[in-house]
Amino acid sequence: MRHLTELPQQNASVEGQANHSSRDRGAAAGALDPDIAISFVGSPNGAGGVHLEPGTALHASAEGVGMVTLFWRAIKADFRSASGTQYVALAILVALLIFEWGPGNETVVVTSIARVVDSQPGVGGIPLVGLTGLALVGLIQAISGAVALVGFAMFERTAQAGWTGVQRLRKGEPPADWWQLKVSTRWALAFFVGASAVALVQMVATGKTGFRNHRMVIAQSALLAGVTTGLLSAFIAGTTYVARQFPATEAGANTVIRLASNPLVWIGLFATIGLIGAIRSRFGSDEPGMADDAAGLGSADDPID
């Protein structure tokens, strides 16, 4: 896989060339915001990996292009420059992004918890539902964060697209080290954004890649998300139990649980949301080429540097 790190080993020279390329791209797309960009410089990290430096080089605003399109172009570019086992690694990373940043995560979690609620109608089922939510989400987030730490460090364009998505969610806030954030901010990132995004923010904020450097961040993020989901699950189970005790609300409670436990309901919901987003992106962007340059990805026909 060809990275900027294959240039001569003087990091300053590499970073200078990267910044020069970034300024050229930024000039074509608008002002370069160095606080939300990723620079892939330094020594290789692992199998063909790279070291991330925050605040310099590749522009990552990509205004005017949908995230699905942005990721698709990035993944294609990384795939064309991959070789050997990197194809497998990229496939695993893509599967993670589809699952966690798409409908997979919510569908699996909600349907699983709803089925436990339905199968455990008594009071004793309430703590079981809570433990199910904690264990399931904690495990999913731990795996997602670990895969993201390794995968994003290996594939620069996919990481860049991911960073664009994270910045849109975070309203362009500059990256901050996880350990310097308030507990409430950590909780919000872990629960609403997810461990894979936490991993990317942490890599950009610290300039370090690799699972060993950030394993405690992922562990805490997974724990926060798991505990929150467990508490919410127990609350839902308790509310459902109470609703089932009264004839006036029993049928409604059973209907809600039955719908929530059906994955087709959630797939249909997210498909509808995705279709609406695609239509808005299709008719709301008049200059897709500008967005491509801003992302530093180029078109599908551009050569891979």
C-alpha positions in Angstrom: 0.0 0.0 0.0 1.4 3.3 -1.0 1.4 6.0 1.7 3.1 9.3 2.2 5.4 7.5 4.7 7.1 5.7 1.7 8.8 9.0 1.0 12.3 9.7 2.5 12.2 9.3 6.2 12.7 12.9 7.1 9.3 13.6 8.7 9.6 17.4 8.3 10.1 17.0 4.6 7.2 14.6 4.3 4.9 16.9 6.3 6.0 19.9 4.2 5.1 18.0 1.0 1.8 16.9 2.5 1.0 20.5 3.5 1.8 21.8 0.1 -0.5 19.3 -1.5 -3.2 20.2 1.0 -2.9 23.9 0.3 -3.4 23.2 -3.4 -6.5 21.2 -2.7 -7.8 23.8 -0.3 -7.3 26.5 -2.8 -9.5 24.7 -5.2 -12.2 24.0 -2.6 -12.1 27.0 -0.3 -10.3 28.0 2.9 -8.4 25.2 4.6 -9.3 24.6 8.2 -6.3 23.0 9.8 -8.2 22.1 13.0 -10.3 19.4 11.2 -7.8 17.8 8.9 -5.6 14.7 9.1 -2.0 14.5 8.1 -0.6 11.0 7.4 3.1 11.5 8.2 5.8 9.8 10.3 7.0 6.2 10.5 5.0 3.2 9.5 2.7 1.8 12.2 2.2 -1.9 11.9 1.5 -3.7 8.6 1.7 -0.9 6.2 0.1 1.5 8.6 0.7 5.2 9.1 1.0 7.7 12.0 -1.7 10.4 12.2 -0.9 14.0 13.0 -3.7 16.4 13.9 -4.2 19.9 12.6 -2.3 19.7 9.3 -2.4 18.5 5.7 -5.3 16.7 4.0 -8.5 18.8 4.0 -11.5 17.0 5.3 -14.5 19.3 5.2 -16.2 17.9 2.0 -19.2 20.1 2.1 -21.9 19.3 -0.4 -21.4 15.6 -0.7 -23.3 12.8 1.1 -21.4 10.6 3.6 -22.3 7.4 1.7 -20.8 8.8 -1.5 -17.7 10.1 0.4 -17.1 6.7 2.0 -17.6 4.9 -1.3 -15.0 6.9 -3.1 -12.6 6.7 -0.2 -13.0 2.9 0.1 -12.5 2.4 -3.6 -9.3 4.5 -3.5 -7.9 2.5 -0.5 -8.9 -0.8 -2.2 -7.0 0.1 -5.4 -3.8 0.8 -3.4 -4.1 -2.2 -1.0 -2.3 -5.5 -1.4 -2.3 -8.9 0.2 -3.9 -9.1 3.6 -4.8 -5.5 3.4 -7.8 -6.4 1.3 -9.1 -8.5 4.3 -8.3 -5.7 6.8 -10.2 -3.2 4.6 -13.2 -5.5 4.2 -13.4 -5.9 8.0 -13.2 -2.1 8.5 -15.9 -1.5 5.9 -18.1 -4.2 7.5 -17.6 -2.4 10.9 -18.6 1.0 9.4 -21.7 -0.4 7.7 -22.7 -2.1 10.9 -22.0 0.6 13.5 -22.5 3.8 11.4 -25.4 2.3 9.5 -28.6 0.5 10.7 -26.9 -2.7 11.9 -25.9 -1.7 15.4 -29.3 -0.2 16.4 -31.2 -3.1 14.7 -29.3 -5.8 16.6 -29.3 -4.1 19.9 -33.0 -3.0 19.9 -34.4 -6.2 18.6 -32.3 -8.3 21.0 -33.4 -6.3 24.0 -37.0 -6.3 22.9 -37.0 -10.1 22.5 -35.6 -10.5 26.0 -38.3 -8.2 27.4 -40.9 -10.2 25.6 -39.6 -13.6 26.9 -39.2 -12.4 30.5 -42.5 -10.7 31.4 -42.1 -11.0 35.1 -40.4 -8.7 37.6 -37.4 -11.0 37.7 -36.8 -10.3 34.0 -36.1 -6.6 34.5 -32.5 -7.0 35.8 -31.8 -9.7 33.1 -32.9 -7.3 30.4 -30.5 -4.6 31.9 -27.6 -7.0 32.0 -28.3 -8.1 28.4 -28.2 -4.5 27.3 -25.0 -3.8 29.2 -23.2 -6.9 27.9 -24.3 -6.7 24.3 -23.5 -3.1 23.8 -20.3 -3.2 25.8 -19.1 -6.1 23.7 -20.1 -4.5 20.4 -18.4 -1.2 21.3 -15.2 -2.9 22.5 -14.9 -4.8 19.2 -15.8 -1.8 17.1 -13.3 0.4 18.8 -10.5 -2.1 18.5 -11.2 -2.7 14.8 -11.3 1.1 14.2 -8.0 1.7 15.9 -6.2 -0.8 13.7 -8.2 -0.1 10.5 -8.2 3.6 10.4 -4.5 3.7 10.9 -4.0 1.5 7.9 -6.3 3.2 5.4 -5.8 6.9 5.1 -8.7 7.8 2.8 -11.3 5.8 4.7 -10.1 7.4 7.9 -10.3 10.8 6.3 -13.9 10.2 5.2 -14.6 8.9 8.7 -13.2 12.1 10.2 -15.4 14.2 7.9 -18.4 12.3 9.2 -17.4 12.7 12.8 -16.8 16.4 12.4 -20.2 16.9 10.9 -21.7 15.2 14.0 -19.5 17.3 16.3 -20.2 20.5 14.5 -16.6 21.1 13.6 -15.2 21.0 17.1 -11.4 20.5 17.3 -10.3 17.1 18.5 -9.5 16.8 22.2 -7.8 14.1 24.2 -10.3 11.7 25.8 -8.6 12.1 29.2 -9.0 15.9 29.1 -12.7 15.8 28.5 -15.4 16.1 31.1 -17.1 12.8 32.1 -20.4 14.1 30.6 -18.7 14.8 27.3 -17.1 11.3 27.3 -20.5 9.8 27.9 -22.1 11.7 25.1 -19.4 10.7 22.6 -19.5 7.0 23.8 -23.3 6.7 23.7 -24.3 8.9 20.8 -21.3 8.5 18.5 -19.8 5.2 19.3 -16.4 3.7 20.0 -15.2 3.7 16.4 -15.7 7.4 16.3 -14.1 7.8 19.7 -11.1 5.9 18.4 -10.7 8.2 15.4 -11.0 11.3 17.5 -8.4 10.1 19.9 -6.0 9.2 17.2 -6.3 12.6 15.6 -6.2 14.4 19.0 -3.0 12.6 20.2 -1.3 11.9 16.9 -0.8 8.3 18.0 -2.2 5.1 16.5 -2.3 1.5 17.6 -4.5 -0.5 19.9 -2.0 -0.5 22.8 -2.0 3.4 22.9 -5.7 3.7 23.2 -7.1 0.5 24.6 -8.1 2.1 27.9 -10.0 4.8 26.0 -12.0 2.1 24.1 -12.6 0.1 27.3 -14.0 3.2 29.1 -16.1 4.2 26.1 -17.5 0.7 25.7 -18.3 0.6 29.5 -20.1 4.0 29.4 -22.2 2.9 26.4 -22.9 -0.5 27.9 -24.0 0.8 31.3 -26.2 3.5 29.8 -27.9 0.9 27.5 -28.3 -1.5 30.4 -30.0 1.2 32.6 -32.3 2.2 29.7 -33.1 -1.4 28.9 -34.1 -2.1 32.6 -36.2 1.0 32.6 -38.0 -0.1 29.4 -38.5 -3.6 30.8 -40.0 -2.1 34.0 -42.3 0.2 32.1 -43.4 -2.6 30.0 -44.1 -4.8 33.0 -46.3 -2.1 34.6 -48.1 -1.5 31.3 -48.9 -5.2 31.0 -50.6 -5.1 34.4 -53.5 -3.0 33.2 -56.0 -4.1 30.5 -56.1 -0.6 29.0 -52.4 -0.6 28.2 -51.5 -4.3 27.9 -52.4 -4.6 24.2 -50.4 -1.5 23.3 -47.4 -2.6 25.3 -47.4 -6.0 23.6 -47.7 -4.3 20.2 -44.8 -2.0 20.8 -42.6 -4.9 22.0 -43.6 -7.0 19.0 -42.7 -4.3 16.5 -39.4 -3.5 18.3 -38.3 -7.1 18.2 -38.9 -7.4 14.4 -35.7 -6.5 12.5 -37.7 -5.7 9.3 -39.3 -2.7 11.1 -35.9 -1.2 11.8 -34.4 -2.1 8.4 -37.4 -0.4 6.8 -37.1 2.6 9.0 -33.4 3.2 8.3 -33.9 2.5 4.6 -36.5 5.2 4.5 -34.2 7.6 6.4 -31.4 6.7 4.0 -33.6 7.2 0.9 -34.6 10.7 2.2 -31.0 11.6 2.8 -29.9 10.4 -0.6 -32.7 12.4 -2.3 -31.7 15.5 -0.3 -28.0 15.0 -1.2 -28.8 14.4 -4.9 -30.9 17.5 -5.3 -29.1 19.7 -2.8 -25.6 19.6 -4.1 -24.7 21.4 -7.3 -20.9 21.1 -7.2 -19.9 17.5 -6.3 -16.5 18.1 -7.9 -15.7 20.8 -5.3 -16.6 18.4 -2.5 -14.3 15.7 -3.9 -11.4 18.1 -4.0 -12.2 19.3 -0.5 -12.1 15.7 0.8 -8.8 15.1 -0.9 -10.2 11.9 -2.5 -10.5 12.9 -6.1 -12.8 11.2 -8.6 -12.9 7.5 -9.4 -10.6 8.1 -12.4 -7.9 9.9 -10.5 -4.6 8.2 -10.1 -3.6 7.0 -6.6 -0.6 8.9 -5.2 
